[in-house]
């Protein structure tokens, strides 16, 4: 492909990781294992996070074909063997299987389906890995089949393996036998859809401990096969049924991580942490849990996240021979930044005159300059919509710790340049950046929630709860907007901390918001120093900031709220906001408790801000 053809491609194209070849994956991947070292170490790991945070890309990078390139070694020399197991495309997550839920054989049958499917995926992966085919000794592989694998198979299978074939032929023979075990059980399930009884199942029943473990660990006896731990990279485990989730948890509880480490990824709606015997698996005793979104919304994580996005953008541009720094490719609105800098300088001069509020000369400038500029736009001219969401730094903040939330709008921005017929794109106009960011914010809240109402099955979120979630988000966004335009000491707020106990309804709505990526969840120390302890913290996704023209950058405070305020927010957000504005409840610039009164004189409470960072 020549330079002209490459330039017609979009460097920010989002491609499903499993569709990427090894060379492309390695060239695009930015090493994040300094943030998540447990993933590449022995041991079971739960990798939790919303869609688009980079879980699948990480798993693709850990596969054997990629690691041979990274380590510059032969397949036989790898320190571990990563096998990718995608759950999302599995047909074993079937409606028909629910008929087994109350049957005494439910766990046995589901485990067989899972084990036979995973072993099939293992040998399929080896067949696709040219390094493996070149390294493995054929006679040793034949002996492995005859002495280890075949004795564990159902007796109806033949042992007449064609020893004259090459490595590929032998691996395909083994894979087909395992696939036949899976298909036999799968066909039985399909027939159940047309029957009211439970006919006898006469196929094999394989399990983890006595079948999968010896088959996988036995591979180390094959000459040319790595001696390290096998990492089963099981992606999207939230798609498993409740029974299948318990089975997976039981595997983790067996503690075989020295030989087989289960690295599993899930969104926040993982079904449960119970085994088939009713016991729980616990972190860090049985596994390590990593919440990628929480890591990247912490103080240190934000800095690491920005560096990660810089590396991702730089690599993607270089693939098209665009040798431009990310900060130059996504320039800010210079006129706007000049005005904000003028305001910042006035704060620095105030500090020199002894009129500053912060501890350092730059504190007030950093904290207030941009909010003051946004506030000035909301004055008599009412031109808040003219605020420009442009510049690499702002785009990083707006992506809220989710790589996909940076790449998706960047892809649209670049496409607009291609649509104009531009042959060479060396930067994205600030006006284009801001336009796309505002459109994406509206789509994220309004279009996505409407889509969730129309899609799904009986397990989908009820429409009423989605309406309440939309109300809560709009209520909080409006409240954060009022705070930004107030005279309070801390005006950049994106987080709510819970000062009392959440009701079941409010907690359910907030958790739905977390599952859909509208909030990140964390904890924070309680305000009451005598009682101490921690409370729940919910951080609104900064991707939503343009809806209310909020400042998404840097430092932000927490807003302690009571459950009663959130109850009103999910039912009557506009009524709540009107009352707050009417009572001038946010006028006070000191850190004091604010009381908000409803028409029935019921006291609601928005408590004091903490002048601290989102955790």
N, C-alpha and C positions, 0 to 999 in steps of 0.2 A: 504494500500500500504506500503510494507516494505521499508527499507532504500535503498536497492539495486535497487528496481524498481523506487524509486523517483530520484535516481542519474542518471537514464537514461533519465529523462525529462530535457528539456532545461528551465532554470529559466528565460530566457529573451524572451520566447515565447510571441508574441504580439497577444492578443485575443480580439475580438470585445467585447466591454464592455457589450452590451446587452446580450451576451451569458454567462456572468459570474454570478454565484449565489451570494447571498448577503454576505455570509461568506468570500468567496474568494475576492470579491470586497473590503470589509472592511479591510481584511488583507493586500492587496496590495496597497491600496490608501494612499497617503501621503497628509496630510492636507495642502492645499494651500490657505485657506481662509484668512490667514493673509495678503496675497498678493491681494486677491480679496474679500474683506469683503462684498461688495454690492451684491454678488451672493446669500448669505444666508440671506440677509435682505429683507424686503418687498420692492417691486418696480420692474418695468420692467427693464430688463437688456439685452443688446446685447453683447454677448461674441464672439469676432472676433479673428481669428487667422488661420494660415495654417493648413493643415491636419497633425495630429500627435502631436499637441501641448498639448492635454489632455482634450479637451472640452467634448467629449462623456463620458470619464471616470469620470469626475466631475459630470455630470448629473446622471450617474448610481449610484454614491455614495449618491446623494441627494434623491434618491427614498425611499419610505416609508419603504420597507423591510430592507434596509441598515441602515436607520436612527433609526429604532427600536433597532438594535444591538448597534449602536454607542451611543445612548442615554440611553440604557439599560432600555427601557420603553415599555409599551403596545402601540398598535396602537392608541388608544384613547387619549394617553397622548402626542403625537407628537406636537411640536410647529408649524410645517407646514407639508403639504402633498405634496410630490414631485411625479408628474406623468410624466413619460417619453413618449415623442411623437416623434418618428423617421420619418422625412420627406422623407429620401432617398429611403425608400422601399414603399412609397405610390404609389398606382396606379392612384391617382387622378391627377398626373402631366402627363397628356396625350396629345399626339399630336392632337387628335380629339377636345380637348377643345379649341384649337386656333380658331376654326370656330366661337366661341362665342365672340371673342375679340371685334368685332365691333358691336355686338348685344346689345340692350339696357338692356337685362336681364343677361349679362355676370357676373356682380358683384354679383347679387342675387344667380345665380346658383352655381358659384364657392364658395361663402360663405357657402351655404348649404352643399356642399360636404365637405368642411373643418370642419364645425361645427359637422356634423353627424359623421365624421371619428374620430375627437378628443374625442367626448363623448363616442364612442365605445371603444377607447383606454383607457379611464378613467375606465370604468367598467371592461375591460379586465385586467387592472392592479390590480384592487381590487380582482378579482377572483384568481390571482396568488399570492396574499399576504395572507399567512396563518394567520398572526397577525390580519389582518383586518377581516377575516372570524370569528375569535374567539372573537373579541371585539364587533362586530355590533349586535344590538338587532333586532331580526327578525320582531316583530310586528311594531317596529318603522320604519323599512325599508319599510314595506308594506304600512304604512300610508304616507310615503314620496312619494312612487310611485303613490298612489291614489290621494293625495291632491296637489302635486307639479308637478311631472313629467308628469303623464298621461294627465292632462288638456292642456298641451302644445303640445302634440303629434298630429299627423294627425288623423283625426276622424276614419279612416279605421282600426286603431289598436284596438284590444280588451283590455278590462280592467280586463278580467277574469284571474287574476294572481293566481297561485296555492299557497295558503297560507299554505298548509300542507307541502310544501317542506322546505328544509333547506336554510340557507343563500346563499350557493353556487347556488342552484336552482333558487332563486329569482334574484340574481345578473345576472345570465346567461340569464334569461328571459328578463330583462331590456336591457342587452347588445345586445341580438338578435334583439330586436325591433329597437334599434338605428342602428344596422348594416343593417337591412332591408331598413331603410330610405336611407342609403348611397348606398346600392347596387341597389336600384330602380333608383336612379339618375345616377349611374355608367353605368347601362345597357342602359339607354337612350342615354348616350354619345357614347357608343359602336355602337348603331344602326345608329348614325349620320354619321358614316364612309361610309355607303352604301346609303345615301340619299343626295339629293341636296337641299331639302327644310328644314324648321324648323317645325317639327310636334309639336302639343301641348304637353307640359309636364304636366301630371296630378298628380304628386307626391307632397310631402310636400316641403316647403322651410323654412329652419331654419336659424336664424341669431345669431350673438354673443350677442347683447344687450338684446333682448327679449326672447331668448331661452337658450343659453349656460350659461349665467351669472346666471339666477335664478335656473337652474338645478344644477349647481355646488355649488353655495352658499347654496342652499337648503339642501345639504348633511349634513351641520352642525346641522340640526334639528334631524338627526338620532342619537339615543342613541348609544354611542360607537364609533362615528365618531369624529375625532379631530375637535376642534373649530378654529384652526389656519388657516392662509391663504393657499390657494391652489396654488402651484407652477406648472405651465405647462412648462415642460422642453422640449422645441421644438428644436430638433436637425437638423442641416443641412438645414436651411431655404433658403440657396442660390439655392436649387433645386426647389423652388416654381417658378411659372410663374410670369410674370410682374403683371398681374391682381391679382393673389393670394398674392403677396407681398404687394400690395396696401391695400388689405383687412386686412392682418395681421397688417400693420401700422395703419389702422383705429381702430383696437381693442386696440392697444397701446395708441392711442389718446383719448380713452374714459376714461382713468384714473381710472380703476377699481382695481388698484394694491393692495389696502388694503384688497380686498377679493380674487382676482385672479391676481397673478403676473406672467407675461409672461417672462420666462428666455429663450432666443433664442440664438442659436449658428449659426455662419456662417463663411465661408471662406471670403476672401476679395471681392469676386464678388457678393455681395448682390445687388439685382437688383435696388432698389431705396428706398427713404425715404419719398415717397408721399402717401397720403391717397386716397381713392376713390373719394373724393371731390376736389382733387388737392392741398390740403394743405400739408405742411411738418410737420414731427415729428422731434423734436430737442432735443439734449442732452445738459444739464441735465434736461431740463424742462419736457420732457415726458418719458425719459428713461436714463439709465446710459450705456455708451459704454466702454467696456474694450478690449483693444488689447493685448492679452496675449504675443505675440511675442515682442511687443514694451516694455512691462514690463520687460521681461527677457533679453532684450538686453540693458537695461539701467544700469547705474553704480551699483545701489543698487540691481537691479534685478538679475544681474549676480551672486552676492554672494548668494542670496536666491535660485537661480536656482541650483547652485552647491550643496547646502545643500539638495535640493529636490532630485537630482539624487543620492546623497549618501544614502538617506533614501530608495529610490526605489530599488537600487541595494542590499542594506543590507537586506531588507524584502524579496526580491526574492530569495536571496541565503539562507536565514534562512529557507524558506519553504522546501528546500532540505537538511536541516541540515548542510549547509556549513557555518561554523562560521568563516568567513574571512572578514576583513575590505575591502571595495571597493578599497582603494588605494593599498592593497596587492594583491587583485584578478587581478587588471590590473596594473602590475608593469611597470615602465619605463625601457628603455634601459640604464643600469647602466653605461656602458662605455661612451655612448654619454653624459649622464647627468654629468659625471665626467669632461669631456672636457669642457662642457658649464660652469660648476662651476669654472674651472680654469680661463676661460675668465672673468667671473664675478668677481673673486678675483682680477684680474689685474686692473679692473675698480675701485674697492674699494681702491686699493693701489694708483692709480692715484689721486683719490679724496683726500686722505690723504696728497699727495704732492701738493695739490692746483691746480690740472689739471682737475678737474671734471667739467662736464657741468651742472649737476643737482643740486638741492638744498640740497639733502641729500646723504649720503654715498652710499645708496643702489639704488639710482635713475638710474644712468648710467648702473650699473650691471644688473638691471631688464630690462632696455629698450634695451640694445645693445648685451648682451651676446649671446642669442640664434640667433638673426639675423647674428651676426658675425660668429657663428659656421656654419650656413647654407651657408653664403657667402664663407667660407673657403672650403666647399665641392664643390662649383661651380667654384673653381679655375682651375688650370691646370689639375687636375684629373677629372674634370667634373663628379663628383659623387654625385650630388644633390639627386639622387634617393635613395642613401643610408641613407638619413635622416630618422630617425625612428619616426613615428607617434604612439607613445605608451605612456602608463602611464595614470592613471585615469584623472589627470588634463587636459592633452591634449585632451582626448576623450570628456570631458565635453565641452571644448571650441569648438571643432569641431562640436558638435551637435547643436551649434548655437541657443540655447534656445528652441529647439524642442525635447521633450522626445523621440519621435519615432526615431529620428536621432541618439540617443544614443543606444536604445534598438535593432534596426535592425542590426547594425554591431556587437553588443555584442552577439546577437543570432547566427550569422554566425560564430563568433569566437568560441563560445562554441560548436557548431555543429561540427566544425573541430576536436575538441578534442574527441567528441563522435565517430566520424568516424574513428579515430585512435584506437578505442577500449579501451580508457582510462576509468577505472572504477571510479576513483576519480579525479575530476578536482578542484584543489584549487587555480589555477591561470592560466592566459592566457599568453603564451609566447609573449614577445615584438615583435618578428619577425612576429608572427601570427596577432597581433593587427595591425601592420603597413601595412601588406599585404592586409588585409581586408579593412582597411580605404582607401587605395589607389584605390582598385578595386571599392569600393562604390562611391568614388568621381567621377571616370570615368563614372560609370553607371548613377549617378545622372544627370550629364550634358548631356552626349552623348546619352545614351540609352533612358532616359526619354523624351528628346526632340524628338527623332525619333519616339517614341511611340505616343506622342501627335500629330505628323503629320499624323499618320495612323488612330487614333481613333477619335470618336466624330460624331456629326451630323452637320447640317447647322449652328449651333451656335458655332462650334469649332473654335479655333484660326486659322486664315489662315496660310498656310505653309510658306508664305513669311515672315510673322511677326515672326514666330518661328526661321527662319534662321537669321533674324536680331537680335533676342534676343541672339541666340547662338554666333553670331559675337560680340555683345556688351560684353557679359560675358567673352569671350576669349580675347577681346581687353583690358578690365579692368584688368583681371587676369594677362595678360602679362605686363601691365603697373605697377601693384602692385609688380610684380616680379622684374622689372627694378629698382623700387624704393628701394626694399629690398637689392639689390646688389649695390646700389649707396653709396655715401659718405654723404648723407643728414643727417640732425640732427634727423629727425623722419623717420624711415624706415619701420615700421610696419603699413601698411595702408590697410584698408578693406572698407572704406566708401568714397563716393563722395557726396559733397554738391554742389548745383546748384547756380552759382553766377549771372546768368541772367535768362531770361524767357525760359522755355522749349518749343520747338515746339510741335505741336500736335502729330507728328509721334514719336518723342523721348519719350514723356510722355506716349504714348500708349504702347510702347515696355517695358518701365520700369515697368508700371503697370501690364503687362502680367508677367513679371519676379517676381513681388511681389505675384501675384495670384498663381504662380507655386512654390513659396518658394525659388527662387534663390536670392531674395533680401528681406530685411526687410526695412520698410519705417518709417521715423521719421522726425524731424525738428531740426534745429540748428540756433543759432544766426548768422546774417550776418556779414561778415568781416568788412564792412563799419560802423564804430562806429558812424558816423554823422547821417546816415540815419536810422540805427538800424533795428529792425524787425527780422524776421526769414525766413529761406529758407528751401527747401526740402533736406532731407538727405536720401541716399539710402545705406544700409549696405549689402555688399555681404555676402551670406551664407558661413560661415567658413568651412562648409562641403566640399567646393570646393577647399580649400587650397592645398591639396596634388597634384592637377593637375599641379600647378606651384611651388611646394615646398615652400609655404609661411609659415610664423610663425603665427599660429592661436591663440597664447596665449595672455592674458592680454591686456596691454596698446596699443592703436593704434591711429593714427592721422586721420584727415579728409583731403581729397583732394578736394579743390574747383575747379570746372571745368565749362567751358562755354558750352552752348548747341551745338555750332559748333564742338567741340571736340567729343561729343557723336554722332553727326550726322555722322562724319567720322567713328567712332567706329562701328556703326551698318552696315556700308557698306564695309569698307576696313580696318579691324582691323590690319592686318599684315603690310599694308603700313604705317599706323599711327605709329605702334611700331618701324618699321625700321627707320622712319624719326626721331623719338625721340632719338633712340640709335645713329644714324649717326651724329646728331647735338650735342651729349653730353649734352642734355638739362637738365639732372638730376644730372650733376656733382657738381653743386654748393651746398654746405652744409648749406647755410644760408636760412632763410625764405624770399625769394624774389620771385617776379613774374617771371614765365618762359614763354617765347614766342616761339611757335613752328610754323615754316613756311612750308606751302605746296609748291609744285612745282610751283604753280601759285602765290606764295608770298602772299597767303591769310593768315592772322594772325589767328591762333588758340591759345587758352590760357589755360594753366594749372596753376592755381593760387596757392598762398602759402598754405602750410600746417598749420593747427592749431594744436598745441601740446596739444591735449585734447583727451578725450575718446569718443567713439561712444555713441550717446545718444539713 
